[in-house]
């Protein structure tokens, strides 16, 4: 059965609004308090639903030395009437109620229903002594926004990962000097490569020029291997619509996410019907010590691995310029020579999350996922105990059917 899980060539993402949840993700019910919070095991991928006004709790059981990361992707219904400030908040708290981290992710000025992702972390650093030590930590997920927040449940995809300690202590200050000049965009004949419809089905690509189509409301996911010491950069060009009558605010959005799905940078631009280019600002080369920086464009570049490029075209573009699809060209470069990593004392969970393997580089060149990616994630979700792998039955995931009482936001 597991032999059939290897990802094949990337296929065209569906038109319009859609999100490909991870195959084999385990259904979980977030609790209304810490006492009943279900466990998010390292390496696992989970699904839940977030009602309006709810606050969901999940548990992490952590040792004293590992860094832990959680990402939450919220997917509202396609017909949601979203406000500009509406989104999700993800926070991590200690058993004593101390805050370890928190982040908000909003849908933005385009009011376009699409997946948004926020992350949380328990990191072992001298900065936050209250979040050191082994034991239970809690992930809190809630909806944020105005009193006019949209109704209906939002589907959630949650992931959990751990990063081991270093063999020897390293720098505790981010590098002061790095090349912050925006690289020239990659040039050359575009190669056709359709984007995936979710993080788990992100299409592997490397440096070069890539061409696809995108429909209003659609979000495309790509994954780029980035080694220690390297500096990724990307820009996108949206083709013209054939008419220049109208304007859509924040129509095109481009985001960069690191291997634990933490956002490094996000930019957006309006669209008036003529071709539109949008580029990320320069980010720091990958370095372990970047985690000590205050800037997200530096802080997020804390480890090597698969970085995600996420492109969204607002649904309202269809109202002004038609249903499309529209031509999209993605220019990707990876600057700098790859160097050795910091020297971890153990393995990440999932395995090899913070390095670039030969299979991943080959996949980026060929447009296929590394052969063991999906298998390892499914095994991590199913669990391994007593030497026997728990077989996870794949198929259509049944949406969470329970309903919770909605409380005050």
VEXDREN-2710 file (C-alpha; in Angstrom, 1 decimal):
% VEXDREN-2710
k/r/px/py/pz
1/UNK/0.0/0.0/0.0
2/UNK/2.8/2.4/1.0
3/UNK/4.5/1.9/-2.4
4/UNK/1.5/3.7/-4.0
5/UNK/2.0/6.8/-1.9
6/UNK/5.0/8.2/-3.7
7/UNK/4.1/11.5/-5.3
8/UNK/4.1/11.5/-9.1
9/UNK/4.5/14.4/-11.5
10/UNK/2.7/17.6/-10.5
11/UNK/-0.8/17.9/-12.0
12/UNK/-2.7/21.1/-12.8
13/UNK/-4.3/22.6/-9.8
14/UNK/-8.1/23.0/-10.0
15/UNK/-9.6/26.2/-11.1
16/UNK/-11.0/28.7/-8.6
17/UNK/-10.9/28.4/-4.9
18/UNK/-9.7/25.0/-3.6
19/UNK/-7.2/23.6/-1.1
20/UNK/-5.6/20.2/-1.2
21/UNK/-5.5/19.0/2.4
22/UNK/-2.8/16.5/3.3
23/UNK/-3.7/12.9/2.4
24/UNK/-3.9/10.8/5.6
25/UNK/-4.2/13.8/7.9
26/UNK/-5.7/12.7/11.2
27/UNK/-9.0/14.2/12.4
28/UNK/-8.7/15.9/15.8
29/UNK/-11.1/17.8/18.0
30/UNK/-9.6/20.9/19.6
31/UNK/-10.8/21.3/23.2
32/UNK/-12.3/24.4/24.8
33/UNK/-9.7/24.3/27.6
34/UNK/-6.3/22.9/28.3
35/UNK/-7.6/20.0/30.5
36/UNK/-9.0/18.1/27.4
37/UNK/-6.5/19.4/24.8
38/UNK/-5.6/16.6/22.3
39/UNK/-2.0/15.8/21.6
40/UNK/-0.3/17.1/18.4
41/UNK/2.6/14.6/17.9
42/UNK/5.8/15.8/16.3
43/UNK/5.7/15.1/12.5
44/UNK/2.0/14.7/12.5
45/UNK/-0.6/16.5/10.2
46/UNK/-4.1/17.0/11.5
47/UNK/-7.5/18.4/10.5
48/UNK/-10.1/20.2/12.5
49/UNK/-12.8/22.9/12.1
50/UNK/-12.8/26.3/13.7
51/UNK/-16.3/27.8/14.4
52/UNK/-16.9/31.5/14.8
53/UNK/-16.1/32.7/18.3
54/UNK/-14.3/29.5/19.3
55/UNK/-10.9/29.1/21.0
56/UNK/-9.4/25.7/20.4
57/UNK/-6.7/24.1/22.5
58/UNK/-4.1/21.5/21.5
59/UNK/-1.2/19.9/23.5
60/UNK/2.5/19.5/22.8
61/UNK/4.5/17.2/25.0
62/UNK/8.1/18.5/24.7
63/UNK/11.5/17.7/26.1
64/UNK/13.8/20.3/27.6
65/UNK/16.2/20.8/24.6
66/UNK/14.2/20.6/21.3
67/UNK/12.6/23.6/19.6
68/UNK/9.0/22.9/18.5
69/UNK/7.0/24.5/15.7
70/UNK/3.3/24.4/14.9
71/UNK/1.6/25.7/11.8
72/UNK/-2.1/26.2/11.2
73/UNK/-3.7/26.8/7.8
74/UNK/-7.3/28.1/7.9
75/UNK/-9.6/27.5/4.9
76/UNK/-12.9/29.5/5.0
77/UNK/-15.9/28.6/2.8
78/UNK/-15.6/30.0/-0.7
79/UNK/-18.7/32.2/-0.2
80/UNK/-17.4/33.8/3.0
81/UNK/-17.9/37.6/3.3
82/UNK/-14.6/38.5/4.9
83/UNK/-13.6/41.7/6.6
84/UNK/-10.2/43.3/6.1
85/UNK/-9.0/42.4/9.6
86/UNK/-10.4/38.9/9.8
87/UNK/-8.1/36.0/10.2
88/UNK/-6.6/33.6/12.7
89/UNK/-4.3/33.8/15.7
90/UNK/-2.0/31.0/16.8
91/UNK/-0.3/31.1/20.1
92/UNK/1.8/28.7/22.2
93/UNK/1.6/28.8/26.0
94/UNK/3.4/27.1/28.8
95/UNK/1.6/25.0/31.5
96/UNK/1.9/28.0/33.7
97/UNK/0.1/30.2/31.2
98/UNK/3.2/32.1/30.0
99/UNK/3.2/33.2/26.3
100/UNK/5.9/31.5/24.2
101/UNK/4.8/33.0/20.9
102/UNK/1.8/34.3/19.0
103/UNK/1.1/35.4/15.4
104/UNK/-1.9/36.6/13.4
105/UNK/-2.7/36.0/9.8
106/UNK/-5.4/38.0/8.0
107/UNK/-7.1/37.8/4.7
108/UNK/-6.3/41.3/3.7
109/UNK/-7.7/44.2/1.7
110/UNK/-8.9/42.0/-1.2
111/UNK/-11.5/40.3/1.1
112/UNK/-10.8/37.2/-0.9
113/UNK/-11.5/33.8/0.7
114/UNK/-8.3/31.7/0.5
115/UNK/-6.1/29.7/2.8
116/UNK/-4.1/31.7/5.4
117/UNK/-1.4/30.3/7.6
118/UNK/0.0/31.3/11.0
119/UNK/2.6/29.6/13.2
120/UNK/3.7/29.2/16.8
121/UNK/6.8/28.0/18.5
122/UNK/8.4/26.9/21.7
123/UNK/12.1/27.7/21.3
124/UNK/14.8/27.1/23.9
125/UNK/16.6/30.4/24.2
126/UNK/17.8/32.6/27.0
127/UNK/15.3/35.2/25.9
128/UNK/12.2/33.4/27.3
129/UNK/13.1/31.3/30.4
130/UNK/9.4/30.8/31.1
131/UNK/9.1/28.5/28.1
132/UNK/12.1/26.3/28.9
133/UNK/11.8/22.9/30.4
134/UNK/10.1/19.6/29.6
135/UNK/6.4/19.0/29.9
136/UNK/3.1/20.1/28.4
137/UNK/2.7/23.2/26.3
138/UNK/-0.5/24.4/24.7
139/UNK/-1.4/25.6/21.2
140/UNK/-4.3/28.0/21.1
141/UNK/-6.1/28.7/17.8
142/UNK/-8.8/31.4/17.4
143/UNK/-10.5/33.6/14.9
144/UNK/-9.8/37.3/15.0
145/UNK/-11.5/40.3/13.4
146/UNK/-14.4/42.6/13.8
147/UNK/-17.9/42.0/15.2
148/UNK/-19.0/41.5/11.6
149/UNK/-16.9/38.3/11.2
150/UNK/-18.1/35.8/8.7
151/UNK/-20.2/32.8/9.8
152/UNK/-19.6/29.2/9.1
153/UNK/-16.8/26.9/10.2
154/UNK/-13.3/27.3/8.8
155/UNK/-11.4/24.1/8.0
156/UNK/-8.0/23.7/9.6
157/UNK/-4.8/21.9/8.7
158/UNK/-2.3/21.7/11.5
159/UNK/1.3/20.4/11.5
160/UNK/3.8/19.9/14.3
161/UNK/7.6/19.6/14.0
162/UNK/10.6/19.5/16.3
163/UNK/14.2/20.7/15.8
164/UNK/17.0/19.1/17.9
165/UNK/19.5/21.0/19.9
166/UNK/23.0/21.7/18.6
167/UNK/26.0/19.5/19.4
168/UNK/27.9/22.6/20.5
169/UNK/26.7/26.1/21.4
170/UNK/26.8/28.5/18.5
171/UNK/26.3/32.2/17.9
172/UNK/23.5/33.9/19.9
173/UNK/23.3/37.0/17.6
174/UNK/22.1/37.2/14.0
175/UNK/24.8/38.1/11.4
176/UNK/25.1/41.9/11.1
177/UNK/26.1/42.0/7.4
178/UNK/24.5/40.3/4.5
179/UNK/23.7/41.3/0.9
180/UNK/20.3/43.0/1.1
181/UNK/20.3/44.1/-2.6
182/UNK/17.3/42.7/-4.5
183/UNK/18.7/40.1/-7.0
184/UNK/17.9/40.6/-10.7
185/UNK/15.0/38.3/-11.7
186/UNK/15.9/35.0/-13.2
187/UNK/15.7/35.0/-17.0
188/UNK/15.4/32.4/-19.7
189/UNK/12.7/30.5/-21.6
190/UNK/9.8/29.7/-19.3
191/UNK/9.2/26.1/-18.4
192/UNK/5.6/24.9/-17.8
193/UNK/5.1/23.9/-14.2
194/UNK/1.6/23.9/-12.7
195/UNK/1.4/24.9/-9.0
196/UNK/0.0/22.6/-6.3
197/UNK/-3.2/23.3/-4.4
198/UNK/-1.7/23.1/-0.8
199/UNK/1.5/22.9/1.2
200/UNK/1.5/19.1/1.2
201/UNK/1.1/19.0/-2.6
202/UNK/3.4/22.0/-3.4
203/UNK/5.1/21.6/-6.7
204/UNK/8.9/21.3/-6.5
205/UNK/10.8/23.8/-8.5
206/UNK/14.4/25.2/-8.6
207/UNK/16.0/28.3/-9.9
208/UNK/14.6/29.4/-13.3
209/UNK/11.6/30.8/-15.0
210/UNK/8.3/28.9/-14.6
211/UNK/5.0/29.4/-16.4
212/UNK/1.4/28.4/-15.4
213/UNK/-2.1/29.7/-15.4
214/UNK/-4.1/31.0/-12.4
215/UNK/-7.8/31.6/-11.9
216/UNK/-9.4/34.3/-9.7
217/UNK/-9.7/32.9/-6.2
218/UNK/-7.0/30.3/-6.7
219/UNK/-3.9/29.8/-4.6
220/UNK/-0.8/28.0/-6.0
221/UNK/2.0/26.4/-3.9
222/UNK/5.6/25.7/-5.0
223/UNK/8.5/24.4/-3.0
224/UNK/12.1/25.4/-3.5
225/UNK/15.1/23.7/-2.0
226/UNK/17.3/26.2/-0.1
227/UNK/20.6/25.1/1.6
228/UNK/22.5/26.6/4.5
229/UNK/24.1/29.8/3.4
230/UNK/21.7/30.3/0.4
231/UNK/19.4/33.2/-0.3
232/UNK/16.1/32.6/-2.2
233/UNK/14.3/35.2/-4.3
234/UNK/11.2/35.2/-6.4
235/UNK/9.0/37.5/-8.4
236/UNK/5.7/36.9/-10.3
237/UNK/4.2/38.5/-13.4
238/UNK/0.5/38.4/-14.0
239/UNK/-0.5/38.6/-17.6
240/UNK/-2.8/41.2/-19.0
241/UNK/-6.6/40.6/-19.2
242/UNK/-7.3/42.2/-22.5
243/UNK/-9.1/45.2/-20.9
244/UNK/-7.8/48.0/-18.7
245/UNK/-11.2/49.2/-17.4
246/UNK/-11.4/48.5/-13.6
247/UNK/-9.2/47.9/-10.6
248/UNK/-8.9/45.3/-7.9
249/UNK/-7.2/46.2/-4.7
250/UNK/-4.5/43.8/-3.4
251/UNK/-5.4/41.4/-6.3
252/UNK/-2.1/39.6/-6.5
253/UNK/-0.3/38.2/-3.4
254/UNK/3.1/36.4/-3.1
255/UNK/4.3/34.8/0.1
256/UNK/7.5/33.1/1.2
257/UNK/7.2/30.4/3.9
258/UNK/10.0/28.4/5.6
259/UNK/10.1/24.6/6.0
260/UNK/7.9/24.7/9.1
261/UNK/5.4/26.9/7.1
262/UNK/6.3/30.0/9.1
263/UNK/5.8/33.1/7.0
264/UNK/9.0/35.0/6.1
265/UNK/7.6/37.7/3.9
266/UNK/4.3/38.5/2.1
267/UNK/3.7/41.2/-0.6
268/UNK/0.6/42.2/-2.6
269/UNK/-0.3/44.5/-5.4
270/UNK/-3.4/45.8/-7.1
271/UNK/-4.4/44.9/-10.7
272/UNK/-5.8/47.2/-13.4
273/UNK/-6.0/44.7/-16.3
274/UNK/-2.5/45.3/-17.7
275/UNK/0.4/43.1/-16.9
276/UNK/1.6/43.3/-13.3
277/UNK/4.9/42.4/-11.7
278/UNK/5.4/41.7/-8.0
279/UNK/8.7/40.9/-6.2
280/UNK/9.8/39.8/-2.8
281/UNK/12.4/42.0/-1.0
282/UNK/15.8/40.4/-0.4
283/UNK/15.9/38.0/2.6
284/UNK/18.9/36.9/4.6
285/UNK/21.0/33.9/3.7
286/UNK/19.9/30.8/5.7
287/UNK/21.8/30.8/9.0
288/UNK/21.0/29.2/12.3
289/UNK/21.7/32.4/14.2
290/UNK/19.0/34.3/12.2
291/UNK/16.5/33.2/14.8
292/UNK/17.9/35.9/17.1
293/UNK/17.0/38.7/14.8
294/UNK/13.9/40.9/15.3
295/UNK/13.0/41.2/11.6
296/UNK/10.8/38.5/10.1
297/UNK/12.8/38.6/6.8
298/UNK/15.8/37.5/8.8
299/UNK/14.3/35.6/11.7
300/UNK/12.4/33.2/9.4
301/UNK/15.5/32.2/7.5
302/UNK/16.7/30.1/10.4
303/UNK/17.1/26.7/8.8
304/UNK/17.7/25.0/5.4
305/UNK/15.1/22.9/3.6
306/UNK/12.1/23.3/1.4
307/UNK/10.9/26.9/1.3
308/UNK/7.4/27.5/-0.1
309/UNK/6.3/30.2/-2.6
310/UNK/2.5/30.8/-2.3
311/UNK/0.7/32.9/-5.0
312/UNK/-2.9/34.0/-4.7
313/UNK/-5.1/35.8/-7.2
314/UNK/-8.1/37.5/-5.5
315/UNK/-11.6/36.3/-6.4
316/UNK/-12.8/39.8/-7.2
317/UNK/-10.5/39.9/-10.2
318/UNK/-13.3/37.9/-12.0
319/UNK/-15.8/40.6/-11.3
320/UNK/-13.7/43.3/-12.9
321/UNK/-11.8/41.4/-15.7
322/UNK/-13.5/38.0/-16.2
323/UNK/-13.0/34.5/-15.0
324/UNK/-9.7/33.9/-16.8
325/UNK/-7.5/31.9/-16.3
326/UNK/-4.6/34.4/-16.4
327/UNK/-1.1/33.7/-17.4
328/UNK/1.4/33.7/-14.5
329/UNK/5.2/33.7/-14.8
330/UNK/7.3/32.9/-11.7
331/UNK/11.0/34.0/-11.6
332/UNK/13.0/32.1/-9.0
333/UNK/16.7/32.4/-8.0
334/UNK/18.7/30.9/-5.2
335/UNK/21.9/32.9/-4.6
336/UNK/25.1/31.8/-2.7
337/UNK/27.1/28.7/-2.2
338/UNK/25.7/26.0/0.0
339/UNK/27.6/25.3/3.2
340/UNK/27.5/22.8/6.1
341/UNK/24.7/23.1/8.6
342/UNK/25.2/24.0/12.3
343/UNK/25.7/20.5/13.6
344/UNK/22.5/19.1/15.2
345/UNK/22.8/16.7/18.1
346/UNK/19.9/14.6/16.7
347/UNK/17.3/14.3/14.0
348/UNK/14.4/16.6/13.3
349/UNK/10.8/15.2/13.3
350/UNK/9.9/14.8/10.5
351/UNK/13.3/13.5/9.4
352/UNK/15.5/15.7/7.2
353/UNK/13.2/18.7/7.5
354/UNK/16.1/21.1/7.9
355/UNK/18.3/20.0/5.1
356/UNK/18.2/19.6/1.3
357/UNK/18.5/16.0/0.1
358/UNK/19.7/14.8/-3.3
359/UNK/16.1/13.5/-3.9
360/UNK/14.7/17.0/-3.2
361/UNK/17.1/18.6/-5.7
362/UNK/16.3/16.1/-8.3
363/UNK/12.6/16.6/-7.7
364/UNK/12.9/20.3/-8.1
365/UNK/14.6/19.8/-11.5
366/UNK/12.0/17.2/-12.7
367/UNK/8.9/18.6/-11.0
368/UNK/8.3/15.6/-8.8
369/UNK/8.3/15.3/-5.0
370/UNK/11.1/13.3/-3.3
371/UNK/9.9/9.6/-3.3
372/UNK/9.8/9.3/0.5
373/UNK/8.1/12.6/1.4
374/UNK/4.5/11.5/1.5
375/UNK/5.4/8.0/3.0
376/UNK/7.3/9.5/5.9
377/UNK/4.5/12.0/6.7
378/UNK/1.8/9.3/6.6
379/UNK/3.9/7.1/8.9
380/UNK/4.4/10.1/11.3
381/UNK/0.7/10.7/11.4
382/UNK/-0.2/7.0/11.9
383/UNK/2.5/6.5/14.5
384/UNK/5.2/3.8/14.9
385/UNK/5.2/1.7/18.1
386/UNK/6.6/-1.6/19.2
387/UNK/8.4/-1.9/15.8
388/UNK/5.1/-2.0/13.9
389/UNK/3.9/0.7/11.6
390/UNK/0.3/1.7/12.0
391/UNK/-1.3/1.6/8.5
392/UNK/-3.1/4.8/7.7
393/UNK/-6.1/4.2/5.4
394/UNK/-6.1/6.9/2.7
395/UNK/-9.2/8.2/1.0
396/UNK/-11.5/11.2/1.1
397/UNK/-11.3/12.9/4.5
398/UNK/-14.7/13.2/6.1
399/UNK/-15.2/16.8/7.3
400/UNK/-15.5/17.3/11.0
401/UNK/-19.2/17.0/11.7
402/UNK/-19.5/18.2/15.3
403/UNK/-20.6/21.7/16.2
404/UNK/-19.5/23.7/19.2
405/UNK/-21.2/26.4/21.0
406/UNK/-20.0/29.7/19.8
407/UNK/-18.6/31.9/22.6
408/UNK/-17.7/35.5/22.7
409/UNK/-14.6/36.5/20.7
END
